[in-house]
Amino acid sequence: MAPVPEVLDRRTLNRATLERQLLLRRDPRGALRALEHLIGVQAQEPQEPYAGLWSRLAGFRPAELVDLLESRRAVRTLLMRRTLHLVTAEDCVALRPVHQSMLVARAVGTLGRRLPGVDLDELAAAGEPLFAEVPRTLPEVGRMLADRSPGATARDLGDVLSSLVPLVQTPPRGLWRRQAPARNTTVGAWLGRDVDVSRAPDEVLESLVLRYLRAHGPATTSDLRAWCGLTGLPAVVTRLRPRLRTFRDARGRELLDVSDGSLPDGEQPAPVRFLPAFDNAVLGYDDRSRLISDEHQGLSVTGARFVLVDGHVSGVWTTTADDDGRVEVTVQPLRPLTTHERADVADEGQQLAAFLGDGVPGRLTVTDPG
């Protein structure tokens, strides 16, 4: 008889998630290695990755990420769940092929009725050289091709092209404290090499599953699919099972993990951390209850920025800046905070305000619970 898998309670899962997401203590590694470990960070909002890396890495400075983007070692591109991610250049070329069919399917699922009579292959063939020639916005290319598809808007044509053609958003979009249009060029034009279709998809997917578990595990297969949006993963998991260990959660669901994945003590203290919008520490699961309560899960898809207290989402935060560049961070708790918790939130929030203000001391306001 096979041994009964160990049951992991929610608090143990919480601490494991924090550690693997580099949120239990600030990590000494650099930004490139962090992006590799995390398999990228969400980047729909151009400035959010800076706060996410600051919360995870010891001594992180915005110039480090700026250098990665300008030197083309990191890029902003559509990948998991058809959302914009900031990933290493290596992951961009390796992961795009296994995400391609999902990206197109989701684009067509969203836009299909608004693209009457559009031949997607012809659209991609016409759009790719326009992006490769010079970085352009999606609507700009859509307008350039509008005469081919009179029943579709330029915006919708550009939107579907972002999935049909492997593109990256180019700087200055995404640079520290810079505002710029979202101009795109092809992966090949930007990196000097096209996406890598030479690797067997099974090999890439097996590596992706193992890396997900190292950064998010232990996790269910539903969590894995919710994170990446890919289908066909059960067969990949089946092949990997001899290399995995399994647990059960409190509801009896199977949790998968790498054989050497760390499981910190559930009673280990967790520091206050400020998460940026759409952070995968929360969004990277089907069941997000390890970090956020059921009553607040709706906030996770609205772009709310979360404050973790004792490892759980306990508040949201916003920022404003005055003419002198001084940043004020405002925290609205989602529950009453103890005196000690408020002090910890204030300390971390003031450090965040100074970071966002390029070293100028900022302000921190904690409101009453919402």
Secondary structure, 3 states (H helix, E strand, C coil): CCCCCCEECHHHHHHHHHHHCCCCCCECCCHHHHHHHHCCEECCCCCHHHHHHHCCECCCCHHHHHHHHHCCCEEEEECHHHCEEEEEHHHHHHHHHHHHHHHHHHHHHHHHHHCCCCCHHHHHHHHHHHHHHCCEEHHHHHHHCHHHCCCCCHHHHHHHHHHHCCEEECCCCCCCCCCCCCEEEEHHHHHCCCCCCCCCHHHHHHHHHHHHHHHHCCECHHHHHHHHCCCCHHHHHHHHHHHEEEEEECCCCEEEEECCCCCCCCCCCCCCEECCCCCHHHHCCCCCCCCCCHHHHHHHHCCCCEEEECCEEEEEEEEEECCCCCEEEEEEECCCCCHHHHHHHHHHHHHHHHHHCCCCCCEEEECCCC
